Amino acid sequence: MNTKSSVTLPPAELKLVLSLQARLKARTKVEVVRRGLRLLQEVTDRESLREGYRRASKATGACLSAELKELDPLVADALDKP
C-alpha cells in the first residue's frame, strides 16, 4: 500500500537530488530519495553490527588473556620434552 507524502527541500538540496537523479539515471526524484534511504539504512545496520563485534571482542578479550596465561606453562612443558 503506497502512502502519499510531500517533502519540501531547500534549493541546494533539490539541486543535489536532481544532480543525483541524472547521474544515477533514476526515473524520478522519489527513486533517488528511496535509494538514499536504503543506503542510509544499510550503513546504519553495518555500524550496529560493528559495534556489537566491538563489544563482544572487549568482553572476551580479558578472559582470553587470562586463559592464555594459564596455558603458557603447559606450552613450555611440552617444548622441554623430547
C-alpha positions as CSV (number, residue, x, y, z in Angstrom):
1,M,0.0,0.0,0.0
2,N,1.5,3.3,-1.0
3,T,1.1,6.4,1.1
4,K,1.4,9.9,-0.4
5,S,3.9,12.2,1.2
6,S,5.3,15.6,0.3
7,V,8.7,17.0,1.2
8,T,9.8,20.5,0.5
9,L,13.5,20.8,0.0
10,P,15.7,23.9,0.1
11,P,17.0,24.8,-3.3
12,A,20.5,23.4,-2.7
13,E,19.2,20.0,-1.6
14,L,16.8,19.9,-4.6
15,K,19.7,20.7,-6.9
16,L,21.6,17.7,-5.3
17,V,18.6,15.4,-5.8
18,L,18.3,16.5,-9.4
19,S,22.0,16.0,-9.9
20,L,21.9,12.5,-8.4
21,Q,18.8,11.7,-10.5
22,A,20.8,12.4,-13.7
23,R,23.9,10.6,-12.5
24,L,22.0,7.6,-11.3
25,K,19.7,7.6,-14.3
26,A,16.8,7.5,-11.9
27,R,13.4,8.0,-13.4
28,T,12.1,10.1,-10.6
29,K,13.2,12.2,-7.6
30,V,11.4,9.8,-5.4
31,E,13.6,7.0,-6.6
32,V,16.7,9.0,-5.6
33,V,15.3,9.6,-2.2
34,R,14.3,5.9,-1.8
35,R,17.8,4.8,-2.8
36,G,19.3,7.3,-0.4
37,L,17.2,6.0,2.5
38,R,18.1,2.3,1.7
39,L,21.8,3.2,1.7
40,L,21.4,5.1,5.0
41,Q,19.7,2.0,6.5
42,E,22.4,-0.3,5.3
43,V,25.2,1.9,6.6
44,T,23.4,2.2,10.0
45,D,22.8,-1.6,10.1
46,R,26.5,-2.2,9.4
47,E,27.6,0.2,12.1
48,S,25.3,-1.5,14.5
49,L,27.0,-4.9,13.7
50,R,30.5,-3.3,14.1
51,E,29.5,-2.0,17.5
52,G,28.2,-5.4,18.5
53,Y,31.5,-7.1,17.4
54,R,33.5,-4.4,19.3
55,R,31.6,-5.1,22.5
56,A,31.9,-8.9,22.1
57,S,35.6,-8.6,21.5
58,K,36.1,-6.4,24.5
59,A,34.1,-8.8,26.6
60,T,36.1,-11.8,25.6
61,G,39.5,-10.1,25.5
62,A,40.2,-10.2,29.2
63,C,39.0,-13.7,29.5
64,L,41.2,-14.9,26.6
65,S,44.2,-13.2,28.0
66,A,43.7,-15.0,31.4
67,E,43.3,-18.3,29.6
68,L,46.4,-17.9,27.5
69,K,48.5,-17.0,30.7
70,E,47.1,-20.2,32.3
71,L,48.2,-22.3,29.3
72,D,51.7,-20.7,28.9
73,P,53.4,-23.1,31.4
74,L,51.9,-26.1,29.7
75,V,53.4,-25.0,26.3
76,A,56.8,-24.5,27.9
77,D,56.5,-28.0,29.5
78,A,55.8,-29.6,26.1
79,L,58.7,-27.9,24.5
80,D,61.1,-29.2,27.1
81,K,60.1,-32.8,26.4
82,P,61.9,-34.7,23.6
